[in-house]
């Protein structure tokens, strides 16, 4: 998703601050020796546990946040739990120790004062969980996806939706698929209240995860955006580039007809285009720029793939400020009251039932912008 809303800029700046800081002393000599061994004894396993415990405790107890990223780096550099070729004893012990000590750390963080310190420690722990990509830690992050603080919510969601985690969830193991379903169900409860940057994470995860609940989550996000376009309350239109690309990805990877997904793609793209056309005099320059970006990028990366040939007519119409031509392209691609569009014909979908029960061959028309009230 190109561009960043103000909230995401804050998240990014904060994350960069936390990830680019200098050193702290964590003794790594003993664990480095253990990593070189092919067979481990009980003393070696205790060394692994001691190292993780010491490093995690440093994250919680430090009051010098200019050194905290080095601690995370020390932990991550010695994690082999997700590497297929890793020494099995080492990987298993590291994973168990990480879960035990990070669980403890979150409990300790919740009791810290002042609130600013509690916040910084919690976010750093979530960033560590995110980078570890360890499914055993998913429950710890899931418990924070409803946190009142947007930054904590962002990293909690990121921790359970990042590509490394999603790949493991799709591995085919029964336990992983069960966890994937649980993550998707948790995220469904966040759709209406989440900021755009969090919704983008959720949409991308929903497109990639191979459980039915993932598709349900993606449809819920699309329906929410469609509803907000319909009542002219939508904000940060650039998010819909991610939503549309996620819908297209779900369509392209399905291997079979997905009319419910295709219907949302067509309706949402229609609303984006009609908002751009109808909002010429009522939208800000920033809103129009975001809408134009969504239209052009979606045409290039989604419409071209779905139709099987490169498409650029919408881009040309926008560049030429040709609103009549843009509406013609809308009708040709998506359909109007007289004919089905190229996309519904190719993907074999309709737009649901009309008021008299017949199948709609065209998207629902975007209501006109509400009138701006003026004082007498």
Buried (B, 14 or more C-beta within 10 A) or exposed (E): BEBBBEBBEBBEEBBEEBBEBEEBEBEBEBBEEBBEEEEBEEEBBBBBBBBBBBBBBBBBEBEEBEBBBBBBBBBEEBBBBBEEEBBEBBBBBBBBBBBBBBBBBBEBBEEBEEEEBBBBBBBBBBBBBBBBBBBBBBBBBBEBBBBEBBBBBBBBBBBBBBEBBBBBBBEEEEEBBEBBBBBBEBBBEBBEEBBBBBBBBBBBBBBBBBBEBBBBBBBBBBBBBBEBBBEBEBEBBBBBBBBBBBBBBBBEEEEEEBBBBBBBBBBBBBBBBBBBBBBEEBBEEEBBBBBBBBBBBBBBBBBBBBBEEEBEBBBEBBEEEEBEBBBBBBBBBBBBEEEBBBBBEEBEBBBEEEEEEEEBBBBBEBEEBEEEEEEE
